[in-house]
Amino acid sequence: QCGEFWNLKSTAERKGFPKAFFAGNNVDSHKMTGLIHFLKADSHTKPNYTVMAVVISKSGSTIEPMSNYMVLKQAMNDAGIALETVAVTDPHDGGEKETLLHGLAKKSGWPIFYVPDGVGGRFSVFSEVGLIVGALTGFDIRQFLDGARDMDHACQNPDIWQNPALLNSVLKFLAGKNHGRDLEVLMPYADNLKSLSEWYIQLLAESLGKRLDKQGNVVNYGRTPIVAVGTTDMHAQTQEHQEGPQDKVVQFVSIENWPDDVTVPHLYDEYPKLAAFSGLPLSQILEAARSSNAEALAGDGRPSANYILPALTPYHLGELMFMLCLSIAYEGEYANVDAFNQPGVEVYKKFLGGRLKPASKSIRNSSAAA
């Protein structure tokens, strides 16, 4: 909904909703420094300037969001910029189950929203984790949830031909099991949906990439996810999709009706190659490219699927994302792996913790010596 130009719009064009920046997915000092410089410069142009930090971490000890928050907080304090903080964390209040972030938020008097019990981060987009970001940017969260609810109802149908998540999961499971398709491309034909692919790679990889099945047998199950966007990656990845190993499932996302469609003007009709698409809406060119891609793949026995959204709305996005979540859950059952844990992630965290301790000690010793 926001698109890449959201923060360049005026307050009136954003209908009073704030600019939005995402930091805390990485520990990248260059990006954080750039954000701080922007906020300082932006604060000079407006009275009563306030920054709101929405800190999302179930535990509150996750390095990326917490380290970035502490850097941002110190920088805003030093610059004299008002900072409001909101925490999104585990719901347990008090006792041994209370997380670090929950306790810190309570002590600091921050508003607290919750990550529901039993909901992993990759599935949390339908909870307050995702909804708070939507609310801050004017995204219609009610429509989004309505789409998810209606998809949930559709996916309770025992008839595989009437249950989109069931059909989707079965086809991909069999493609992997019987035909060696161990890579999965999600390729929406819309720049605004590239972030959908970026969300999906975690959903797929963390849910189904498992060394052990539910009985403890080594199975090394899963597919490697690949982010793509059409038509951009038709010039970047399609060569390999079309002629590389027969190891991929390709999934497209297309939009039927674009509210802001534009038509290519007749500026250079004297050039036949330019005249060929002059007078055509960009949406028609986009769909022609997608369907050509699908036809080319099919002609070489390479499977693809297309998720068709009637329009790019919160409702239809909610439908699609919920269907993909359920498809992953279904496939975990066929593959006999736990789609809701992530033991592999904990392995690197143990090594990371060990590497940080000496660094912290060294810094403290240096400070004491100084």
Rosetta blueprint (number, residue, H / E / L):
1 Q L
2 C L
3 G L
4 E L
5 F L
6 W H
7 N H
8 L H
9 K L
10 S L
11 T L
12 A L
13 E L
14 R L
15 K L
16 G L
17 F L
18 P L
19 K L
20 A L
21 F L
22 F L
23 A L
24 G L
25 N L
26 N L
27 V L
28 D L
29 S H
30 H H
31 K H
32 M H
33 T H
34 G H
35 L H
36 I H
37 H H
38 F H
39 L H
40 K H
41 A H
42 D H
43 S H
44 H L
45 T L
46 K L
47 P L
48 N L
49 Y L
50 T E
51 V E
52 M E
53 A E
54 V E
55 V E
56 I E
57 S L
58 K L
59 S L
60 G L
61 S L
62 T L
63 I H
64 E H
65 P H
66 M H
67 S H
68 N H
69 Y H
70 M H
71 V H
72 L H
73 K H
74 Q H
75 A H
76 M H
77 N H
78 D H
79 A H
80 G L
81 I L
82 A E
83 L E
84 E E
85 T E
86 V E
87 A E
88 V E
89 T E
90 D L
91 P L
92 H L
93 D L
94 G L
95 G L
96 E L
97 K L
98 E L
99 T L
100 L H
101 L H
102 H H
103 G H
104 L H
105 A H
106 K H
107 K H
108 S H
109 G L
110 W L
111 P L
112 I E
113 F E
114 Y E
115 V L
116 P L
117 D L
118 G L
119 V L
120 G L
121 G H
122 R H
123 F H
124 S H
125 V H
126 F H
127 S L
128 E H
129 V H
130 G H
131 L H
132 I H
133 V H
134 G H
135 A H
136 L H
137 T L
138 G L
139 F L
140 D L
141 I H
142 R H
143 Q H
144 F H
145 L H
146 D H
147 G H
148 A H
149 R H
150 D H
151 M H
152 D H
153 H H
154 A H
155 C L
156 Q L
157 N L
158 P L
159 D L
160 I H
161 W H
162 Q H
163 N L
164 P H
165 A H
166 L H
167 L H
168 N H
169 S H
170 V H
171 L H
172 K H
173 F H
174 L H
175 A H
176 G H
177 K H
178 N H
179 H H
180 G L
181 R L
182 D L
183 L E
184 E E
185 V E
186 L E
187 M E
188 P E
189 Y L
190 A L
191 D H
192 N H
193 L H
194 K H
195 S H
196 L H
197 S H
198 E H
199 W H
200 Y H
201 I H
202 Q H
203 L H
204 L H
205 A H
206 E H
207 S H
208 L H
209 G L
210 K E
211 R E
212 L E
213 D L
214 K L
215 Q L
216 G L
217 N L
218 V E
219 V E
220 N E
221 Y E
222 G L
223 R L
224 T E
225 P E
226 I E
227 V E
228 A L
229 V L
230 G L
231 T L
232 T H
233 D H
234 M H
235 H L
236 A L
237 Q L
238 T H
239 Q H
240 E H
241 H H
242 Q H
243 E H
244 G L
245 P L
246 Q L
247 D L
248 K E
249 V E
250 V E
251 Q E
252 F E
253 V E
254 S E
255 I E
256 E E
257 N E
258 W L
259 P L
260 D L
261 D L
262 V L
263 T E
264 V L
265 P L
266 H L
267 L L
268 Y L
269 D L
270 E L
271 Y L
272 P H
273 K H
274 L H
275 A H
276 A L
277 F L
278 S L
279 G L
280 L L
281 P E
282 L H
283 S H
284 Q H
285 I H
286 L H
287 E H
288 A H
289 A H
290 R H
291 S H
292 S H
293 N H
294 A H
295 E H
296 A H
297 L H
298 A H
299 G H
300 D L
301 G L
302 R L
303 P L
304 S E
305 A E
306 N E
307 Y E
308 I E
309 L E
310 P E
311 A E
312 L L
313 T L
314 P H
315 Y H
316 H H
317 L H
318 G H
319 E H
320 L H
321 M H
322 F H
323 M H
324 L H
325 C H
326 L H
327 S H
328 I H
329 A H
330 Y H
331 E H
332 G H
333 E H
334 Y H
335 A H
336 N L
337 V L
338 D L
339 A L
340 F L
341 N L
342 Q L
343 P H
344 G H
345 V H
346 E H
347 V H
348 Y H
349 K H
350 K H
351 F H
352 L H
353 G H
354 G H
355 R H
356 L H
357 K H
358 P H
359 A H
360 S H
361 K H
362 S H
363 I H
364 R H
365 N H
366 S H
367 S H
368 A H
369 A H
370 A L
